[in-house]
Amino acid sequence: MIGLIQELELILPPEIWAAIIAFIAAIAGIFFTYYGVKRNLQAQYDIDLRSKRIDAYRSLWKELHLLRKHSAPETLSYGEVNTLLKELTSWYYEDGKGMYLTEKSRERFLDLLKELEDITKTKGARKDEAISSSDLGTFPDKETKTKGSGLRGAGSELRTLLLKDIGTREQLHLNYGNKRWRFKRTRSTIEKTTRSGAPIQ
């Protein structure tokens, strides 16, 4: 290959070589420019999508307050279930925020809508009447590794997926040289630790 280039240098005049080099440089410049622009556009799109998803999830989180685990209501009435169904349906369709759900979160959201809809179809139920304990269900228990059930279990699973989608409860890792820093998220702070896990003061 080197020999061929040397032969071409003897055959072709310097002006032609200069033109060839300029052409190759131009092609390379176009490629790297395109690649850089594409990466920047993708990054901007990801940032914009994440920002809009967080806003959408924030309002959905609020709508799920009846299915909260902390200070949870002892029971729910059929009227409350019907109101929740309407609010979640409006959030998904009328507000158009359902488009920001990931595939797994969307599946769990629609499962929750189906459960709410089935409960509201209970014949002879009054609006102020409490739904059954089986429909209300239970929350998952990490200690006993027990899965949740009913509306409470569905709501808890959905909230877990929402948090996973936006990464608010995950650890962030940053590699710098031969060091690996670990950033542990908490509710109010981000704790920086070394590879061994010891906090950095």
N, CA and C atoms as a LAMMPS dump frame, in Angstrom:
ITEM: TIMESTEP
0
ITEM: NUMBER OF ATOMS
603
ITEM: BOX BOUNDS ff ff ff
-5.0000000000000000e+02 5.0000000000000000e+02
-5.0000000000000000e+02 5.0000000000000000e+02
-5.0000000000000000e+02 5.0000000000000000e+02
ITEM: ATOMS id mol type element x y z
1 1 1 N 0.845 -1.209 0
2 1 2 C 0 0 0
3 1 3 C 0.873 1.25 0
4 2 1 N 1.929 1.221 0.838
5 2 2 C 2.829 2.373 0.906
6 2 3 C 3.541 2.556 -0.422
7 3 1 N 3.94 1.411 -1.028
8 3 2 C 4.614 1.494 -2.312
9 3 3 C 3.728 2.09 -3.386
10 4 1 N 2.449 1.737 -3.385
11 4 2 C 1.511 2.272 -4.362
12 4 3 C 1.37 3.778 -4.208
13 5 1 N 1.307 4.228 -2.961
14 5 2 C 1.195 5.666 -2.71
15 5 3 C 2.435 6.4 -3.205
16 6 1 N 3.589 5.797 -2.964
17 6 2 C 4.839 6.417 -3.419
18 6 3 C 4.882 6.51 -4.942
19 7 1 N 4.379 5.459 -5.641
20 7 2 C 4.339 5.493 -7.099
21 7 3 C 3.389 6.575 -7.6
22 8 1 N 2.245 6.7 -6.914
23 8 2 C 1.286 7.733 -7.313
24 8 3 C 1.854 9.125 -7.096
25 9 1 N 2.67 9.288 -6.051
26 9 2 C 3.292 10.589 -5.795
27 9 3 C 4.222 10.983 -6.938
28 10 1 N 4.851 9.989 -7.552
29 10 2 C 5.741 10.264 -8.67
30 10 3 C 4.963 10.557 -9.951
31 11 1 N 3.785 9.918 -10.086
32 11 2 C 3.002 10.078 -11.31
33 11 3 C 2.171 11.346 -11.296
34 12 1 N 1.456 11.567 -10.172
35 12 2 C 0.534 12.699 -10.09
36 12 3 C 1.263 13.967 -9.685
37 13 1 N 0.91 15.081 -10.278
38 13 2 C 1.515 16.372 -9.901
39 13 3 C 1.034 16.817 -8.516
40 14 1 N 1.77 17.706 -7.874
41 14 2 C 1.405 18.181 -6.526
42 14 3 C 0.014 18.799 -6.451
43 15 1 N -0.409 19.464 -7.538
44 15 2 C -1.72 20.1 -7.512
45 15 3 C -2.839 19.07 -7.358
46 16 1 N -2.662 17.929 -8.035
47 16 2 C -3.68 16.872 -7.947
48 16 3 C -3.712 16.284 -6.542
49 17 1 N -2.516 16.086 -5.977
50 17 2 C -2.446 15.557 -4.608
51 17 3 C -3.117 16.515 -3.61
52 18 1 N -2.885 17.782 -3.836
53 18 2 C -3.49 18.777 -2.955
54 18 3 C -5.007 18.733 -3.058
55 19 1 N -5.503 18.554 -4.29
56 19 2 C -6.947 18.482 -4.495
57 19 3 C -7.536 17.233 -3.842
58 20 1 N -6.815 16.102 -3.969
59 20 2 C -7.284 14.85 -3.36
60 20 3 C -7.342 14.972 -1.845
61 21 1 N -6.283 15.526 -1.266
62 21 2 C -6.239 15.694 0.186
63 21 3 C -7.349 16.628 0.661
64 22 1 N -7.573 17.706 -0.095
65 22 2 C -8.632 18.65 0.267
66 22 3 C -10.002 17.988 0.187
67 23 1 N -10.176 17.134 -0.826
68 23 2 C -11.452 16.437 -0.991
69 23 3 C -11.7 15.482 0.176
70 24 1 N -10.66 14.717 0.531
71 24 2 C -10.792 13.775 1.652
72 24 3 C -11.087 14.518 2.952
73 25 1 N -10.392 15.647 3.141
74 25 2 C -10.61 16.444 4.347
75 25 3 C -12.04 16.987 4.39
76 26 1 N -12.558 17.392 3.218
77 26 2 C -13.918 17.918 3.159
78 26 3 C -14.943 16.841 3.505
79 27 1 N -14.723 15.634 2.945
80 27 2 C -15.64 14.52 3.234
81 27 3 C -15.616 14.188 4.718
82 28 1 N -14.411 14.137 5.286
83 28 2 C -14.283 13.839 6.709
84 28 3 C -14.963 14.921 7.549
85 29 1 N -14.799 16.193 7.145
86 29 2 C -15.43 17.294 7.867
87 29 3 C -16.941 17.197 7.838
88 30 1 N -17.487 16.852 6.656
89 30 2 C -18.935 16.707 6.523
90 30 3 C -19.443 15.577 7.411
91 31 1 N -18.709 14.47 7.43
92 31 2 C -19.119 13.313 8.235
93 31 3 C -19.142 13.657 9.723
94 32 1 N -18.041 14.249 10.204
95 32 2 C -17.965 14.56 11.629
96 32 3 C -18.952 15.649 12.027
97 33 1 N -19.202 16.584 11.106
98 33 2 C -20.199 17.618 11.38
99 33 3 C -21.592 17.011 11.491
100 34 1 N -21.903 16.115 10.543
101 34 2 C -23.206 15.439 10.566
102 34 3 C -23.363 14.62 11.838
103 35 1 N -22.313 13.893 12.191
104 35 2 C -22.362 13.052 13.387
105 35 3 C -22.534 13.902 14.647
106 36 1 N -21.806 15.034 14.69
107 36 2 C -21.913 15.909 15.854
108 36 3 C -23.286 16.546 15.975
109 37 1 N -23.827 17.004 14.84
110 37 2 C -25.163 17.613 14.84
111 37 3 C -26.212 16.586 15.246
112 38 1 N -26.069 15.365 14.729
113 38 2 C -27.024 14.308 15.052
114 38 3 C -27.003 13.996 16.544
115 39 1 N -25.808 13.922 17.12
116 39 2 C -25.7 13.64 18.553
117 39 3 C -26.281 14.779 19.385
118 40 1 N -26.027 16.021 18.96
119 40 2 C -26.565 17.163 19.692
120 40 3 C -28.094 17.203 19.637
121 41 1 N -28.643 16.901 18.448
122 41 2 C -30.095 16.885 18.309
123 41 3 C -30.71 15.779 19.157
124 42 1 N -30.055 14.61 19.19
125 42 2 C -30.551 13.508 20.004
126 42 3 C -30.507 13.867 21.483
127 43 1 N -29.411 14.518 21.891
128 43 2 C -29.281 14.913 23.297
129 43 3 C -30.359 15.929 23.677
130 44 1 N -30.603 16.897 22.784
131 44 2 C -31.628 17.904 23.043
132 44 3 C -33.015 17.27 23.111
133 45 1 N -33.25 16.304 22.215
134 45 2 C -34.537 15.598 22.215
135 45 3 C -34.721 14.833 23.522
136 46 1 N -33.668 14.126 23.971
137 46 2 C -33.743 13.356 25.212
138 46 3 C -34.004 14.264 26.414
139 47 1 N -33.346 15.419 26.433
140 47 2 C -33.539 16.364 27.538
141 47 3 C -34.97 16.898 27.538
142 48 1 N -35.467 17.242 26.348
143 48 2 C -36.82 17.772 26.236
144 48 3 C -37.856 16.713 26.624
145 49 1 N -37.649 15.476 26.16
146 49 2 C -38.568 14.389 26.479
147 49 3 C -38.571 14.116 27.975
148 50 1 N -37.399 14.099 28.582
149 50 2 C -37.304 13.837 30.018
150 50 3 C -38.017 14.925 30.822
151 51 1 N -37.828 16.183 30.395
152 51 2 C -38.458 17.294 31.097
153 51 3 C -39.987 17.191 31.022
154 52 1 N -40.504 16.895 29.827
155 52 2 C -41.952 16.784 29.658
156 52 3 C -42.495 15.552 30.382
157 53 1 N -41.714 14.479 30.403
158 53 2 C -42.156 13.262 31.088
159 53 3 C -42.248 13.512 32.59
160 54 1 N -41.282 14.222 33.139
161 54 2 C -41.31 14.518 34.572
162 54 3 C -42.539 15.352 34.914
163 55 1 N -42.855 16.346 34.076
164 55 2 C -44.042 17.173 34.313
165 55 3 C -45.319 16.324 34.259
166 56 1 N -45.373 15.414 33.277
167 56 2 C -46.554 14.563 33.14
168 56 3 C -46.677 13.61 34.323
169 57 1 N -45.559 13.036 34.73
170 57 2 C -45.571 12.091 35.847
171 57 3 C -45.91 12.784 37.161
172 58 1 N -45.507 14.039 37.283
173 58 2 C -45.805 14.773 38.52
174 58 3 C -47.325 14.896 38.707
175 59 1 N -48.025 15.219 37.64
176 59 2 C -49.475 15.352 37.75
177 59 3 C -50.139 13.995 37.944
178 60 1 N -49.583 12.938 37.328
179 60 2 C -50.131 11.601 37.522
180 60 3 C -49.921 11.137 38.96
181 61 1 N -48.761 11.449 39.507
182 61 2 C -48.461 11.094 40.901
183 61 3 C -49.515 11.698 41.84
184 62 1 N -49.886 12.929 41.537
185 62 2 C -50.896 13.608 42.351
186 62 3 C -52.247 12.921 42.224
187 63 1 N -52.594 12.478 41.03
188 63 2 C -53.878 11.83 40.812
189 63 3 C -53.986 10.506 41.582
190 64 1 N -52.834 9.885 41.865
191 64 2 C -52.822 8.59 42.54
192 64 3 C -52.865 8.706 44.066
193 65 1 N -53.19 9.887 44.574
194 65 2 C -53.117 10.108 46.025
195 65 3 C -54.067 9.199 46.811
196 66 1 N -55.18 8.801 46.208
197 66 2 C -56.119 7.927 46.917
198 66 3 C -55.533 6.532 47.145
199 67 1 N -54.52 6.177 46.362
200 67 2 C -53.908 4.854 46.485
201 67 3 C -52.551 4.935 47.168
202 68 1 N -52.326 6.018 47.909
203 68 2 C -51.046 6.216 48.587
204 68 3 C -50.861 5.184 49.693
205 69 1 N -49.589 4.888 49.995
206 69 2 C -49.276 3.928 51.051
207 69 3 C -49.183 4.598 52.41
208 70 1 N -48.609 5.784 52.45
209 70 2 C -48.46 6.503 53.715
210 70 3 C -49.756 7.268 54.024
211 71 1 N -50.23 7.116 55.243
212 71 2 C -51.512 7.709 55.661
213 71 3 C -52.623 7.289 54.707
214 72 1 N -52.59 6.018 54.343
215 72 2 C -53.564 5.493 53.386
216 72 3 C -54.967 5.487 53.981
217 73 1 N -55.973 5.844 53.197
218 73 2 C -57.354 5.778 53.692
219 73 3 C -57.733 4.325 53.978
220 74 1 N -58.524 4.109 54.999
221 74 2 C -58.891 2.753 55.387
222 74 3 C -59.725 2.058 54.319
223 75 1 N -60.495 2.848 53.597
224 75 2 C -61.304 2.272 52.534
225 75 3 C -61.594 3.34 51.481
226 76 1 N -62.161 2.922 50.375
227 76 2 C -62.575 3.842 49.309
228 76 3 C -64.025 3.558 48.958
229 77 1 N -64.741 4.609 48.619
230 77 2 C -66.131 4.432 48.208
231 77 3 C -66.195 4.239 46.695
232 78 1 N -67.333 3.748 46.236
233 78 2 C -67.51 3.57 44.796
234 78 3 C -67.469 4.911 44.078
235 79 1 N -67.948 5.943 44.768
236 79 2 C -67.905 7.279 44.178
237 79 3 C -66.478 7.765 43.985
238 80 1 N -65.605 7.489 44.969
239 80 2 C -64.2 7.888 44.87
240 80 3 C -63.485 7.118 43.761
241 81 1 N -63.822 5.848 43.646
242 81 2 C -63.22 5.035 42.589
243 81 3 C -63.641 5.545 41.219
244 82 1 N -64.892 5.908 41.085
245 82 2 C -65.395 6.431 39.814
246 82 3 C -64.722 7.766 39.472
247 83 1 N -64.538 8.619 40.486
248 83 2 C -63.857 9.9 40.267
249 83 3 C -62.407 9.681 39.842
250 84 1 N -61.737 8.734 40.5
251 84 2 C -60.344 8.432 40.157
252 84 3 C -60.241 7.913 38.727
253 85 1 N -61.187 7.07 38.341
254 85 2 C -61.2 6.546 36.978
255 85 3 C -61.326 7.676 35.961
256 86 1 N -62.221 8.618 36.223
257 86 2 C -62.406 9.75 35.308
258 86 3 C -61.153 10.622 35.242
259 87 1 N -60.511 10.861 36.398
260 87 2 C -59.32 11.709 36.435
261 87 3 C -58.158 11.072 35.675
262 88 1 N -57.96 9.779 35.869
263 88 2 C -56.868 9.095 35.177
264 88 3 C -57.131 8.991 33.675
265 89 1 N -58.392 8.763 33.31
266 89 2 C -58.75 8.711 31.887
267 89 3 C -58.528 10.06 31.228
268 90 1 N -58.895 11.131 31.928
269 90 2 C -58.682 12.484 31.411
270 90 3 C -57.194 12.775 31.277
271 91 1 N -56.413 12.368 32.269
272 91 2 C -54.955 12.575 32.213
273 91 3 C -54.361 11.876 30.999
274 92 1 N -54.793 10.676 30.732
275 92 2 C -54.209 9.879 29.648
276 92 3 C -54.647 10.373 28.264
277 93 1 N -55.931 10.638 28.101
278 93 2 C -56.45 10.953 26.772
279 93 3 C -56.617 12.453 26.521
280 94 1 N -57.397 13.119 27.367
281 94 2 C -57.727 14.519 27.095
282 94 3 C -56.503 15.426 27.244
283 95 1 N -55.712 15.213 28.287
284 95 2 C -54.505 16.024 28.467
285 95 3 C -53.363 15.553 27.57
286 96 1 N -53.476 14.341 27.023
287 96 2 C -52.448 13.823 26.11
288 96 3 C -51.157 13.425 26.79
289 97 1 N -51.171 13.285 28.103
290 97 2 C -49.933 12.981 28.814
291 97 3 C -49.592 11.491 28.799
292 98 1 N -50.564 10.69 28.367
293 98 2 C -50.308 9.259 28.291
294 98 3 C -49.229 8.899 27.296
295 99 1 N -48.965 9.789 26.333
296 99 2 C -47.941 9.512 25.325
297 99 3 C -46.529 9.498 25.919
298 100 1 N -46.365 10.038 27.119
299 100 2 C -45.041 10.076 27.732
300 100 3 C -44.75 8.831 28.581
301 101 1 N -45.721 7.955 28.741
302 101 2 C -45.49 6.719 29.474
303 101 3 C -44.601 5.781 28.675
304 102 1 N -43.69 5.105 29.347
305 102 2 C -42.914 4.06 28.684
306 102 3 C -43.827 2.859 28.474
307 103 1 N -43.346 1.882 27.723
308 103 2 C -44.195 0.738 27.401
309 103 3 C -44.655 -0.006 28.652
310 104 1 N -43.735 -0.276 29.576
311 104 2 C -44.103 -1.004 30.794
312 104 3 C -45.049 -0.193 31.67
313 105 1 N -44.767 1.097 31.803
314 105 2 C -45.635 1.952 32.628
315 105 3 C -47.019 2.074 32.005
316 106 1 N -47.065 2.139 30.69
317 106 2 C -48.351 2.232 29.994
318 106 3 C -49.184 0.974 30.236
319 107 1 N -48.558 -0.179 30.167
320 107 2 C -49.278 -1.43 30.403
321 107 3 C -49.857 -1.462 31.818
322 108 1 N -49.047 -1.046 32.796
323 108 2 C -49.523 -1.079 34.18
324 108 3 C -50.594 -0.03 34.406
325 109 1 N -50.474 1.11 33.754
326 109 2 C -51.485 2.167 33.868
327 109 3 C -52.82 1.678 33.333
328 110 1 N -52.802 1.053 32.164
329 110 2 C -54.041 0.56 31.566
330 110 3 C -54.636 -0.582 32.391
331 111 1 N -53.773 -1.386 33.014
332 111 2 C -54.271 -2.435 33.918
333 111 3 C -55.03 -1.809 35.091
334 112 1 N -54.478 -0.711 35.619
335 112 2 C -55.138 -0.017 36.729
336 112 3 C -56.477 0.555 36.285
337 113 1 N -56.528 1.139 35.095
338 113 2 C -57.795 1.66 34.569
339 113 3 C -58.832 0.543 34.456
340 114 1 N -58.384 -0.619 34
341 114 2 C -59.307 -1.756 33.838
342 114 3 C -59.848 -2.193 35.198
343 115 1 N -58.999 -2.236 36.216
344 115 2 C -59.447 -2.614 37.556
345 115 3 C -60.452 -1.604 38.094
346 116 1 N -60.168 -0.32 37.906
347 116 2 C -61.099 0.717 38.363
348 116 3 C -62.436 0.6 37.64
349 117 1 N -62.378 0.371 36.337
350 117 2 C -63.603 0.26 35.541
351 117 3 C -64.435 -0.94 35.98
352 118 1 N -63.775 -2.067 36.248
353 118 2 C -64.503 -3.263 36.68
354 118 3 C -65.216 -3.022 38.014
355 119 1 N -64.562 -2.285 38.918
356 119 2 C -65.169 -2.012 40.225
357 119 3 C -66.39 -1.111 40.081
358 120 1 N -66.282 -0.114 39.201
359 120 2 C -67.41 0.819 39.023
360 120 3 C -68.625 0.143 38.391
361 121 1 N -68.431 -1.02 37.787
362 121 2 C -69.54 -1.737 37.148
363 121 3 C -70.286 -2.648 38.129
364 122 1 N -69.889 -2.61 39.405
365 122 2 C -70.568 -3.435 40.413
366 122 3 C -72.043 -3.049 40.495
367 123 1 N -72.891 -4.005 40.304
368 123 2 C -74.34 -3.732 40.278
369 123 3 C -74.877 -3.4 41.673
370 124 1 N -75.736 -2.416 41.725
371 124 2 C -76.419 -2.067 42.956
372 124 3 C -75.586 -1.31 43.965
373 125 1 N -74.365 -0.937 43.591
374 125 2 C -73.486 -0.236 44.539
375 125 3 C -73.831 1.25 44.583
376 126 1 N -73.892 1.815 45.793
377 126 2 C -74.138 3.243 45.972
378 126 3 C -72.801 3.987 45.948
379 127 1 N -72.862 5.266 45.617
380 127 2 C -71.636 6.058 45.527
381 127 3 C -70.91 6.161 46.856
382 128 1 N -71.683 6.232 47.957
383 128 2 C -71.073 6.379 49.272
384 128 3 C -70.74 5.037 49.923
385 129 1 N -71.022 3.955 49.229
386 129 2 C -70.758 2.619 49.767
387 129 3 C -69.286 2.255 49.569
388 130 1 N -68.687 1.619 50.57
389 130 2 C -67.276 1.242 50.492
390 130 3 C -67.092 0.028 49.581
391 131 1 N -66.016 0.036 48.82
392 131 2 C -65.716 -1.105 47.964
393 131 3 C -65.228 -2.264 48.842
394 132 1 N -65.194 -3.447 48.298
395 132 2 C -64.794 -4.617 49.078
396 132 3 C -63.304 -4.558 49.408
397 133 1 N -62.907 -5.251 50.457
398 133 2 C -61.496 -5.269 50.866
399 133 3 C -60.624 -5.934 49.802
400 134 1 N -61.174 -6.902 49.083
401 134 2 C -60.397 -7.567 48.023
402 134 3 C -60.15 -6.627 46.852
403 135 1 N -61.125 -5.767 46.544
404 135 2 C -60.934 -4.779 45.48
405 135 3 C -59.928 -3.714 45.91
406 136 1 N -60.003 -3.308 47.172
407 136 2 C -59.058 -2.318 47.682
408 136 3 C -57.655 -2.905 47.696
409 137 1 N -57.529 -4.159 48.137
410 137 2 C -56.26 -4.857 48.069
411 137 3 C -55.254 -4.469 49.14
412 138 1 N -54.015 -4.872 48.912
413 138 2 C -52.929 -4.631 49.87
414 138 3 C -51.707 -4.068 49.156
415 139 1 N -50.832 -3.451 49.945
416 139 2 C -49.587 -2.929 49.407
417 139 3 C -48.508 -4.017 49.43
418 140 1 N -47.563 -3.964 48.506
419 140 2 C -46.458 -4.941 48.542
420 140 3 C -45.593 -4.723 49.775
421 141 1 N -45.005 -5.796 50.269
422 141 2 C -44.159 -5.739 51.459
423 141 3 C -42.764 -6.224 51.088
424 142 1 N -41.767 -5.326 51.182
425 142 2 C -40.404 -5.684 50.813
426 142 3 C -39.798 -6.685 51.785
427 143 1 N -40.119 -6.558 53.05
428 143 2 C -39.532 -7.438 54.058
429 143 3 C -39.967 -8.891 53.857
430 144 1 N -41.238 -9.082 53.618
431 144 2 C -41.744 -10.441 53.411
432 144 3 C -41.767 -10.831 51.932
433 145 1 N -41.39 -9.876 51.067
434 145 2 C -41.377 -10.09 49.615
435 145 3 C -42.757 -10.508 49.106
436 146 1 N -43.772 -9.899 49.722
437 146 2 C -45.153 -10.182 49.331
438 146 3 C -45.615 -9.161 48.297
439 147 1 N -46.181 -9.647 47.208
440 147 2 C -46.685 -8.748 46.184
441 147 3 C -47.998 -8.112 46.633
442 148 1 N -48.256 -6.919 46.124
443 148 2 C -49.501 -6.249 46.443
444 148 3 C -50.657 -6.83 45.645
445 149 1 N -51.852 -6.406 45.99
446 149 2 C -53.042 -6.887 45.294
447 149 3 C -54.049 -5.761 45.161
448 150 1 N -55.033 -5.952 44.309
449 150 2 C -56.092 -4.983 44.146
450 150 3 C -55.597 -3.608 43.702
451 151 1 N -56.377 -2.587 44.043
452 151 2 C -56.046 -1.224 43.634
453 151 3 C -54.759 -0.73 44.29
454 152 1 N -54.568 -1.068 45.556
455 152 2 C -53.355 -0.618 46.244
456 152 3 C -52.106 -1.219 45.614
457 153 1 N -52.156 -2.494 45.296
458 153 2 C -51.01 -3.134 44.66
459 153 3 C -50.737 -2.569 43.284
460 154 1 N -51.799 -2.333 42.514
461 154 2 C -51.642 -1.779 41.166
462 154 3 C -51.076 -0.362 41.212
463 155 1 N -51.584 0.437 42.151
464 155 2 C -51.086 1.803 42.277
465 155 3 C -49.636 1.842 42.696
466 156 1 N -49.257 0.954 43.617
467 156 2 C -47.876 0.904 44.083
468 156 3 C -46.929 0.484 42.966
469 157 1 N -47.315 -0.516 42.18
470 157 2 C -46.484 -0.972 41.067
471 157 3 C -46.318 0.133 40.024
472 158 1 N -47.379 0.863 39.754
473 158 2 C -47.31 1.945 38.783
474 158 3 C -46.371 3.043 39.261
475 159 1 N -46.472 3.422 40.52
476 159 2 C -45.581 4.455 41.054
477 159 3 C -44.125 4.014 40.993
478 160 1 N -43.865 2.74 41.269
479 160 2 C -42.498 2.217 41.189
480 160 3 C -41.95 2.34 39.777
481 161 1 N -42.774 2.025 38.791
482 161 2 C -42.341 2.134 37.396
483 161 3 C -42.113 3.59 36.988
484 162 1 N -42.943 4.495 37.482
485 162 2 C -42.779 5.913 37.164
486 162 3 C -41.436 6.418 37.687
487 163 1 N -41.092 6.025 38.903
488 163 2 C -39.813 6.433 39.486
489 163 3 C -38.651 5.843 38.695
490 164 1 N -38.813 4.617 38.255
491 164 2 C -37.76 3.967 37.479
492 164 3 C -37.566 4.66 36.137
493 165 1 N -38.661 5.104 35.536
494 165 2 C -38.59 5.773 34.232
495 165 3 C -37.747 7.047 34.282
496 166 1 N -37.881 7.802 35.362
497 166 2 C -37.154 9.073 35.448
498 166 3 C -35.913 8.974 36.321
499 167 1 N -35.686 7.797 36.932
500 167 2 C -34.436 7.538 37.643
501 167 3 C -34.217 8.33 38.911
502 168 1 N -35.271 8.686 39.615
503 168 2 C -35.083 9.507 40.81
504 168 3 C -34.639 8.708 42.025
505 169 1 N -34.752 7.382 41.988
506 169 2 C -34.356 6.559 43.132
507 169 3 C -33.167 5.663 42.8
508 170 1 N -32.463 5.954 41.697
509 170 2 C -31.336 5.128 41.302
510 170 3 C -30.029 5.819 41.628
511 171 1 N -28.941 5.022 41.666
512 171 2 C -27.622 5.573 41.897
513 171 3 C -27.022 6.04 40.571
514 172 1 N -26.323 7.16 40.617
515 172 2 C -25.616 7.667 39.463
516 172 3 C -24.138 7.313 39.593
517 173 1 N -23.525 6.896 38.491
518 173 2 C -22.113 6.545 38.501
519 173 3 C -21.369 7.445 37.518
520 174 1 N -20.203 7.879 37.929
521 174 2 C -19.385 8.732 37.084
522 174 3 C -17.956 8.205 37.103
523 175 1 N -17.449 7.835 35.936
524 175 2 C -16.077 7.363 35.825
525 175 3 C -15.165 8.534 35.472
526 176 1 N -14.104 8.711 36.237
527 176 2 C -13.156 9.788 35.973
528 176 3 C -11.744 9.222 36.155
529 177 1 N -11.039 9.053 35.019
530 177 2 C -9.709 8.463 35.093
531 177 3 C -9.805 7.043 35.602
532 178 1 N -9.013 6.724 36.609
533 178 2 C -9.052 5.382 37.192
534 178 3 C -9.916 5.321 38.445
535 179 1 N -10.731 6.359 38.652
536 179 2 C -11.596 6.405 39.818
537 179 3 C -13.044 6.269 39.389
538 180 1 N -13.825 5.709 40.254
539 180 2 C -15.258 5.56 39.99
540 180 3 C -16.014 6.146 41.165
541 181 1 N -16.677 7.257 40.911
542 181 2 C -17.45 7.909 41.957
543 181 3 C -18.883 7.412 41.892
544 182 1 N -19.468 7.266 43.035
545 182 2 C -20.847 6.826 43.11
546 182 3 C -21.668 7.885 43.824
547 183 1 N -22.749 8.308 43.184
548 183 2 C -23.624 9.32 43.757
549 183 3 C -24.918 8.644 44.168
550 184 1 N -25.181 8.658 45.448
551 184 2 C -26.364 8.008 45.987
552 184 3 C -27.453 9.046 46.226
553 185 1 N -28.573 8.859 45.54
554 185 2 C -29.687 9.795 45.684
555 185 3 C -30.443 9.533 46.976
556 186 1 N -30.794 10.604 47.667
557 186 2 C -31.709 10.514 48.789
558 186 3 C -32.813 11.516 48.512
559 187 1 N -33.715 11.661 49.439
560 187 2 C -34.833 12.58 49.19
561 187 3 C -34.388 14.029 49.131
562 188 1 N -33.359 14.383 49.895
563 188 2 C -32.991 15.795 49.956
564 188 3 C -31.541 16.054 49.579
565 189 1 N -30.703 15.008 49.52
566 189 2 C -29.291 15.209 49.231
567 189 3 C -28.772 14.156 48.282
568 190 1 N -27.61 14.415 47.735
569 190 2 C -26.887 13.435 46.944
570 190 3 C -25.58 13.172 47.652
571 191 1 N -25.385 11.95 48.133
572 191 2 C -24.202 11.599 48.897
573 191 3 C -23.145 11.051 47.959
574 192 1 N -21.957 11.613 47.998
575 192 2 C -20.872 11.184 47.141
576 192 3 C -20.01 10.187 47.901
577 193 1 N -19.818 8.992 47.338
578 193 2 C -19.047 7.968 47.996
579 193 3 C -17.957 7.445 47.077
580 194 1 N -16.949 6.813 47.658
581 194 2 C -15.875 6.216 46.894
582 194 3 C -16.301 4.814 46.452
583 195 1 N -15.396 4.132 45.763
584 195 2 C -15.677 2.786 45.313
585 195 3 C -15.999 1.855 46.489
586 196 1 N -15.33 2.074 47.627
587 196 2 C -15.539 1.234 48.802
588 196 3 C -16.857 1.52 49.495
589 197 1 N -17.474 2.656 49.162
590 197 2 C -18.756 2.986 49.77
591 197 3 C -18.657 3.964 50.92
592 198 1 N -17.416 4.375 51.273
593 198 2 C -17.249 5.314 52.39
594 198 3 C -17.615 6.722 51.944
595 199 1 N -18.373 7.468 52.747
596 199 2 C -18.754 8.828 52.343
597 199 3 C -17.542 9.733 52.236
598 200 1 N -17.609 10.656 51.311
599 200 2 C -16.545 11.661 51.157
600 200 3 C -16.983 12.929 51.866
601 201 1 N -16.205 13.34 52.818
602 201 2 C -16.578 14.497 53.636
603 201 3 C -16.35 15.798 52.855
